[in-house]
Amino acid sequence: MTTRDDLALANRLADAAATAIRPFFRARYDMEFKSDQSPVTEADKAAEAAIRAILEKERPQDGIIGEEYGATRDDAERVWILDPIDGTRSFIAGRPIFGTLIALTQAGWPTIGIIDQPIARERWAGMAGQAATFNGQPVRTRACRSLEDAIVASTGPQYFPGCTGEHFSRLAGQCRDTVWGGDCYNYGLVASGHVDIVVEAGLKLHDIAALVPVVEGAGGRMCDWAGDPVTMESDGRVIAIGDPARLDDVLEALAEGHHQH
């Protein structure tokens, strides 16, 4: 059972990560590259270590899956899923549009999600069954009459594997505007009604889990490119949409010229 105590704890975890990250922003720090050439910094590690220390003390039965330190008790009923810095490239470049992602999943479903931007001190929080908030105030996605009115966002064209980029381009061509960059920050902007659609491919569980309660708690929808709910088994292709009435238009645009299996 997920409770308000869990949400309060999730907020404290985000506070701890933010405190660990801030001294490194636009400062000198050590950096290394993982096998997939993605960068990891001292800040990523410090933030995840700070979160884990609190969880081990306060929720010793819960599992933890973190981007930097792997899985602990990941077969537990309740598992916390952590991405200490989602958008490490933005962090390294001194752009305050990265975020800390904290999710609590219950039997595989995300029930709590936090997107925290520690430099701007902006935090989106979602919990199943209640309204998503931005810095404590409820937020709503906005209505979108047609794709022609829509702003679509994605982290970068280089992150679409195979021919998925062509499908994204077809969708973007039907929208009013496309903004690049932003990682998890874009999903917060959907929840707050500034961006209409985010489409990405190649995401991992720790990139996705925290986003679902935020986007859906604000009245939006998150699904994969087939329109199915995002789960732990999803293939990493995701859609976040502020106005669920436009979902079929988005699915159709992404599927054009694309034979369904």
Secondary structure, 3 states (H helix, E strand, C coil): CCCHHHHHHHHHHHHHHHHHHHHHCCCCCCEEECCCCCEEEHHHHHHHHHHHHHHHHHCCCCEEEECCCEEECCCCCEEEEEEEEECHHHHHCCCCCCEEEEEEEECCEEEEEEEEECCCCEEEEEECCEEEEECCEECCCCCCCCHHHCEEEECCHHHCCCCHHHHHHHHHHHCCEEEECCCCHHHHHHHCCCCCEEEECCCCHHHHCCHHHHHHHCCCEEEECCCCCCCCCCCCCEEEECCHHHHHHHHHHHHCCCCCC
